[in-house]
Amino acid sequence: MTGFENQQADPTLRRVVIAVALANAAYFGIEFAVGLAIGSVSLFADSVDFLEDASVNLLIAVALGWEPRQRARLGMLMAAILLAPALAGLWTALHKLTSLAPPAPVPLTLAGTGA
């Protein structure tokens, strides 16, 4: 026995993980909108990272209290999700090569500071 079998999830832990996921999802929306509006590859890529963080935290909240085998399968799904920021950043960088105009500095700074 590893101590994890048939363990009930702590409701406080679940609430905290969900709150963190919601905060990450909210800032994804902010950075995504600002990144698209000003044409910032770095801000867009960072927004996708916030989305990835939110997704992973929601999966963790769902899996709290699951059996080890089920959590191992979920871990494989999380590994695939972790590829999303890299792929989104690559796509955006390739797209940005067609327009070499720099992003607006003030919105970029404000959005980055908020993160």
Secondary structure by P-SEA (a helix, b strand, c coil): ccccccccccaaaaaaaaaaaaaaaaaaaaaaaaaaaaccaaaaaaaaaaaaaaaaaaaaaaaccccaaaaaaaaaaaaaaaaaaaaaaaaaaaaacccccccccaaaaaaaaac
